[in-house]
Amino acid sequence: MDRRTIAILLIVLAVLLPTWYVGLHGEPPSEEVRIDQSVSEMQPLEGFVDTPNKLSPSQVGVIVWVALLGLLGAMAFFHRFMNRAARPDASGGGPGDAADTTEAAATDGGGLDAPPPEGVNRATFPWFETEDRWVVEYHDASDAIEGLVAMGGLTALAIVFSALLTAEYLTLARTQYFGIYAFGLFMSLLGSTVSYYAWFMPHVEVAERRDH
Protein backbone atom coordinates (compact mmCIF):
# COMPACT_ATOMS: atom_id res chain seq x y z
CA MET A 1 0.00 0.00 0.00
CA ASP A 2 1.21 3.51 -0.77
CA ARG A 3 2.70 5.45 2.14
CA ARG A 4 0.46 8.43 1.49
CA THR A 5 -2.61 6.20 1.70
CA ILE A 6 -1.40 4.75 5.00
CA ALA A 7 -0.77 8.25 6.37
CA ILE A 8 -4.27 9.40 5.40
CA LEU A 9 -5.85 6.32 7.01
CA LEU A 10 -3.89 6.89 10.23
CA ILE A 11 -5.02 10.52 10.37
CA VAL A 12 -8.65 9.50 9.84
CA LEU A 13 -8.41 6.83 12.55
CA ALA A 14 -6.70 9.28 14.94
CA VAL A 15 -9.72 11.58 14.58
CA LEU A 16 -12.44 8.92 14.45
CA LEU A 17 -11.49 6.61 17.32
CA PRO A 18 -11.36 9.25 20.11
CA THR A 19 -14.59 10.76 18.83
CA TRP A 20 -16.27 7.36 18.82
CA TYR A 21 -15.02 6.67 22.36
CA VAL A 22 -16.37 9.99 23.61
CA GLY A 23 -19.65 9.32 21.85
CA LEU A 24 -19.94 5.97 23.63
CA HIS A 25 -18.95 7.15 27.11
CA GLY A 26 -19.06 10.94 27.17
CA GLU A 27 -22.81 11.50 27.44
CA PRO A 28 -24.71 11.08 30.71
CA PRO A 29 -26.81 7.92 30.93
CA SER A 30 -30.47 8.15 30.05
CA GLU A 31 -33.36 5.77 30.21
CA GLU A 32 -33.93 3.85 27.02
CA VAL A 33 -37.45 3.94 25.66
CA ARG A 34 -38.40 0.46 24.55
CA ILE A 35 -41.11 -0.48 22.11
CA ASP A 36 -43.89 -2.72 23.38
CA GLN A 37 -43.24 -5.94 21.45
CA SER A 38 -46.83 -7.02 21.93
CA VAL A 39 -47.94 -4.05 19.84
CA SER A 40 -45.17 -3.81 17.25
CA GLU A 41 -42.33 -6.05 16.08
CA MET A 42 -40.09 -3.11 15.14
CA GLN A 43 -36.64 -3.05 16.77
CA PRO A 44 -35.01 0.20 15.57
CA LEU A 45 -32.37 0.29 18.35
CA GLU A 46 -31.02 -3.22 17.75
CA GLY A 47 -27.89 -3.71 15.67
CA PHE A 48 -24.62 -5.58 15.36
CA VAL A 49 -22.31 -2.73 16.60
CA ASP A 50 -22.57 -0.90 19.92
CA THR A 51 -23.17 2.75 19.01
CA PRO A 52 -23.84 5.86 21.12
CA ASN A 53 -27.39 7.06 21.59
CA LYS A 54 -26.26 10.68 21.90
CA LEU A 55 -23.80 12.67 19.81
CA SER A 56 -22.71 16.28 20.07
CA PRO A 57 -22.82 18.44 16.92
CA SER A 58 -19.02 18.39 16.64
CA GLN A 59 -18.97 14.59 16.79
CA VAL A 60 -21.66 14.38 14.15
CA GLY A 61 -19.66 16.73 11.92
CA VAL A 62 -16.51 14.62 12.24
CA ILE A 63 -18.38 11.42 11.42
CA VAL A 64 -20.08 12.99 8.41
CA TRP A 65 -16.78 14.28 7.02
CA VAL A 66 -15.12 10.89 7.52
CA ALA A 67 -18.03 9.25 5.69
CA LEU A 68 -17.72 11.71 2.79
CA LEU A 69 -13.96 11.16 2.54
CA GLY A 70 -14.51 7.41 2.59
CA LEU A 71 -17.04 7.73 -0.22
CA LEU A 72 -14.60 9.85 -2.22
CA GLY A 73 -11.88 7.23 -1.72
CA ALA A 74 -14.23 4.45 -2.80
CA MET A 75 -15.14 6.34 -5.97
CA ALA A 76 -11.46 6.92 -6.78
CA PHE A 77 -10.74 3.21 -6.22
CA PHE A 78 -13.62 2.18 -8.47
CA HIS A 79 -12.45 4.57 -11.18
CA ARG A 80 -8.84 3.35 -11.15
CA PHE A 81 -9.73 -0.32 -10.93
CA MET A 82 -12.27 -0.24 -13.74
CA ASN A 83 -10.06 1.94 -15.94
CA ARG A 84 -7.15 -0.48 -15.63
CA ALA A 85 -9.42 -3.49 -16.07
CA ALA A 86 -10.88 -2.12 -19.29
CA ARG A 87 -7.65 -0.64 -20.72
CA PRO A 88 -4.67 -2.48 -19.17
CA ASP A 89 -2.32 -1.31 -21.95
CA ALA A 90 -3.13 2.38 -21.49
CA SER A 91 -0.82 2.87 -18.49
CA GLY A 92 2.44 1.91 -20.17
CA GLY A 93 4.45 -1.08 -21.30
CA GLY A 94 5.02 -2.31 -24.81
CA PRO A 95 6.70 -1.11 -27.98
CA GLY A 96 4.64 2.08 -28.21
CA ASP A 97 6.23 3.78 -25.23
CA ALA A 98 8.15 6.32 -27.33
CA ALA A 99 5.05 7.42 -29.21
CA ASP A 100 3.09 7.56 -25.95
CA THR A 101 5.80 9.75 -24.41
CA THR A 102 5.64 12.13 -27.36
CA GLU A 103 1.89 12.37 -27.14
CA ALA A 104 2.06 12.88 -23.36
CA ALA A 105 4.49 15.72 -23.88
CA ALA A 106 2.08 17.29 -26.33
CA THR A 107 -0.68 17.23 -23.71
CA ASP A 108 1.61 18.99 -21.24
CA GLY A 109 2.15 22.00 -23.42
CA GLY A 110 4.68 21.23 -26.14
CA GLY A 111 4.94 24.91 -27.03
CA LEU A 112 2.24 27.16 -28.40
CA ASP A 113 3.37 26.47 -31.95
CA ALA A 114 3.60 22.69 -31.58
CA PRO A 115 1.56 20.97 -34.30
CA PRO A 116 -0.86 18.18 -33.45
CA PRO A 117 0.88 14.79 -33.40
CA GLU A 118 0.61 12.68 -36.51
CA GLY A 119 -0.95 9.27 -36.69
CA VAL A 120 -3.51 9.79 -33.96
CA ASN A 121 -6.92 8.26 -34.42
CA ARG A 122 -9.32 11.17 -34.91
CA ALA A 123 -12.59 9.27 -34.79
CA THR A 124 -14.41 12.08 -33.01
CA PHE A 125 -17.05 14.66 -33.82
CA PRO A 126 -16.02 17.40 -36.30
CA TRP A 127 -16.54 20.15 -33.73
CA PHE A 128 -14.31 18.38 -31.21
CA GLU A 129 -11.08 19.51 -32.87
CA THR A 130 -10.21 23.13 -33.60
CA GLU A 131 -7.05 25.06 -34.41
CA ASP A 132 -6.23 25.25 -30.70
CA ARG A 133 -7.48 21.83 -29.60
CA TRP A 134 -6.66 18.39 -30.95
CA VAL A 135 -6.91 14.74 -29.95
CA VAL A 136 -3.67 13.17 -28.71
CA GLU A 137 -5.05 9.82 -27.56
CA TYR A 138 -8.19 7.91 -28.43
CA HIS A 139 -9.29 4.46 -27.25
CA ASP A 140 -12.54 3.14 -28.62
CA ALA A 141 -14.96 1.36 -26.29
CA SER A 142 -13.91 -2.26 -25.84
CA ASP A 143 -17.45 -3.69 -25.45
CA ALA A 144 -15.83 -6.70 -23.78
CA ILE A 145 -17.87 -9.48 -22.23
CA GLU A 146 -16.29 -8.67 -18.86
CA GLY A 147 -18.15 -5.36 -18.86
CA LEU A 148 -21.49 -7.10 -19.36
CA VAL A 149 -20.70 -9.55 -16.57
CA ALA A 150 -19.66 -6.74 -14.20
CA MET A 151 -22.72 -4.63 -14.96
CA GLY A 152 -25.04 -7.63 -14.73
CA GLY A 153 -23.62 -8.72 -11.37
CA LEU A 154 -23.70 -5.22 -9.90
CA THR A 155 -27.26 -4.68 -11.15
CA ALA A 156 -28.35 -7.93 -9.50
CA LEU A 157 -26.57 -6.85 -6.30
CA ALA A 158 -28.39 -3.51 -6.37
CA ILE A 159 -31.73 -5.33 -6.70
CA VAL A 160 -30.86 -7.57 -3.72
CA PHE A 161 -29.96 -4.59 -1.52
CA SER A 162 -33.13 -2.80 -2.61
CA ALA A 163 -35.21 -5.82 -1.59
CA LEU A 164 -33.40 -6.06 1.77
CA LEU A 165 -33.91 -2.34 2.40
CA THR A 166 -37.62 -2.61 1.62
CA ALA A 167 -38.03 -5.71 3.79
CA GLU A 168 -36.22 -4.01 6.68
CA TYR A 169 -38.50 -0.98 6.39
CA LEU A 170 -41.64 -3.13 6.44
CA THR A 171 -40.55 -5.37 9.34
CA LEU A 172 -37.92 -4.74 12.05
CA ALA A 173 -36.80 -1.28 10.86
CA ARG A 174 -33.35 -1.54 12.49
CA THR A 175 -31.43 1.68 11.90
CA GLN A 176 -27.99 0.12 11.43
CA TYR A 177 -29.28 -2.32 8.83
CA PHE A 178 -30.87 0.57 6.94
CA GLY A 179 -27.43 2.14 6.65
CA ILE A 180 -25.72 -1.06 5.53
CA TYR A 181 -28.34 -1.88 2.91
CA ALA A 182 -28.46 1.70 1.61
CA PHE A 183 -24.64 1.76 1.41
CA GLY A 184 -24.61 -1.50 -0.54
CA LEU A 185 -27.30 -0.23 -2.86
CA PHE A 186 -25.54 3.03 -3.69
CA MET A 187 -22.13 1.35 -4.07
CA SER A 188 -23.64 -1.18 -6.46
CA LEU A 189 -25.13 1.63 -8.53
CA LEU A 190 -21.78 3.41 -8.44
CA GLY A 191 -19.98 0.28 -9.61
CA SER A 192 -22.39 -0.27 -12.50
CA THR A 193 -21.97 3.36 -13.58
CA VAL A 194 -18.17 3.14 -13.51
CA SER A 195 -18.32 -0.21 -15.34
CA TYR A 196 -20.36 1.37 -18.10
CA TYR A 197 -17.85 4.19 -18.38
CA ALA A 198 -14.86 1.83 -18.45
CA TRP A 199 -16.08 -0.72 -20.98
CA PHE A 200 -18.73 1.00 -23.08
CA MET A 201 -17.52 4.60 -23.52
CA PRO A 202 -14.50 5.77 -25.56
CA HIS A 203 -11.52 7.29 -23.78
CA VAL A 204 -10.35 10.60 -25.26
CA GLU A 205 -7.45 12.83 -24.23
CA VAL A 206 -6.98 16.23 -25.83
CA ALA A 207 -4.31 18.93 -25.91
CA GLU A 208 -5.29 22.57 -25.97
CA ARG A 209 -3.33 25.79 -26.47
CA ARG A 210 -3.82 28.33 -23.71
CA ASP A 211 -2.86 32.02 -23.51
CA HIS A 212 -1.19 31.67 -20.10
MOURWO-V518027 format. One record per residue. N is the residue number from 1. RES is the residue in three letters. D_CENTER is the distance of its C-alpha to the mean C-alpha in whole Angstrom. Layout:
N/RES/D_CENTER + N/RES/D_CENTER
//
This chain:
1/MET/18 + 2/ASP/18 + 3/ARG/21 + 4/ARG/18 + 5/THR/16 + 6/ILE/18 + 7/ALA/20 + 8/ILE/17 + 9/LEU/17 + 10/LEU/20 + 11/ILE/20 + 12/VAL/18 + 13/LEU/20 + 14/ALA/23 + 15/VAL/22 + 16/LEU/21 + 17/LEU/24 + 18/PRO/27 + 19/THR/25 + 20/TRP/25 + 21/TYR/28 + 22/VAL/30 + 23/GLY/28 + 24/LEU/30 + 25/HIS/33 + 26/GLY/34 + 27/GLU/34 + 28/PRO/38 + 29/PRO/38 + 30/SER/39 + 31/GLU/40 + 32/GLU/37 + 33/VAL/38 + 34/ARG/38 + 35/ILE/38 + 36/ASP/41 + 37/GLN/40 + 38/SER/43 + 39/VAL/42 + 40/SER/38 + 41/GLU/36 + 42/MET/33 + 43/GLN/32 + 44/PRO/29 + 45/LEU/30 + 46/GLU/29 + 47/GLY/26 + 48/PHE/26 + 49/VAL/25 + 50/ASP/27 + 51/THR/26 + 52/PRO/28 + 53/ASN/30 + 54/LYS/30 + 55/LEU/28 + 56/SER/29 + 57/PRO/27 + 58/SER/26 + 59/GLN/24 + 60/VAL/22 + 61/GLY/21 + 62/VAL/20 + 63/ILE/18 + 64/VAL/16 + 65/TRP/15 + 66/VAL/14 + 67/ALA/12 + 68/LEU/11 + 69/LEU/10 + 70/GLY/9 + 71/LEU/6 + 72/LEU/6 + 73/GLY/6 + 74/ALA/4 + 75/MET/1 + 76/ALA/5 + 77/PHE/6 + 78/PHE/5 + 79/HIS/7 + 80/ARG/9 + 81/PHE/10 + 82/MET/11 + 83/ASN/12 + 84/ARG/15 + 85/ALA/15 + 86/ALA/16 + 87/ARG/18 + 88/PRO/19 + 89/ASP/22 + 90/ALA/21 + 91/SER/20 + 92/GLY/24 + 93/GLY/27 + 94/GLY/30 + 95/PRO/33 + 96/GLY/31 + 97/ASP/30 + 98/ALA/32 + 99/ALA/32 + 100/ASP/28 + 101/THR/29 + 102/THR/31 + 103/GLU/29 + 104/ALA/26 + 105/ALA/29 + 106/ALA/30 + 107/THR/26 + 108/ASP/27 + 109/GLY/30 + 110/GLY/33 + 111/GLY/35 + 112/LEU/36 + 113/ASP/39 + 114/ALA/37 + 115/PRO/37 + 116/PRO/34 + 117/PRO/34 + 118/GLU/36 + 119/GLY/35 + 120/VAL/31 + 121/ASN/30 + 122/ARG/30 + 123/ALA/29 + 124/THR/28 + 125/PHE/29 + 126/PRO/33 + 127/TRP/31 + 128/PHE/28 + 129/GLU/31 + 130/THR/33 + 131/GLU/36 + 132/ASP/33 + 133/ARG/30 + 134/TRP/30 + 135/VAL/27 + 136/VAL/27 + 137/GLU/25 + 138/TYR/24 + 139/HIS/23 + 140/ASP/23 + 141/ALA/21 + 142/SER/22 + 143/ASP/22 + 144/ALA/22 + 145/ILE/22 + 146/GLU/19 + 147/GLY/17 + 148/LEU/19 + 149/VAL/19 + 150/ALA/15 + 151/MET/15 + 152/GLY/18 + 153/GLY/17 + 154/LEU/14 + 155/THR/16 + 156/ALA/19 + 157/LEU/16 + 158/ALA/15 + 159/ILE/19 + 160/VAL/20 + 161/PHE/18 + 162/SER/19 + 163/ALA/23 + 164/LEU/22 + 165/LEU/21 + 166/THR/24 + 167/ALA/27 + 168/GLU/26 + 169/TYR/26 + 170/LEU/30 + 171/THR/31 + 172/LEU/30 + 173/ALA/27 + 174/ARG/26 + 175/THR/24 + 176/GLN/22 + 177/TYR/21 + 178/PHE/20 + 179/GLY/17 + 180/ILE/16 + 181/TYR/17 + 182/ALA/15 + 183/PHE/12 + 184/GLY/12 + 185/LEU/13 + 186/PHE/10 + 187/MET/8 + 188/SER/10 + 189/LEU/10 + 190/LEU/7 + 191/GLY/8 + 192/SER/11 + 193/THR/10 + 194/VAL/8 + 195/SER/11 + 196/TYR/14 + 197/TYR/13 + 198/ALA/13 + 199/TRP/16 + 200/PHE/18 + 201/MET/18 + 202/PRO/20 + 203/HIS/19 + 204/VAL/21 + 205/GLU/22 + 206/VAL/24 + 207/ALA/27 + 208/GLU/28 + 209/ARG/31 + 210/ARG/31 + 211/ASP/34 + 212/HIS/33
//
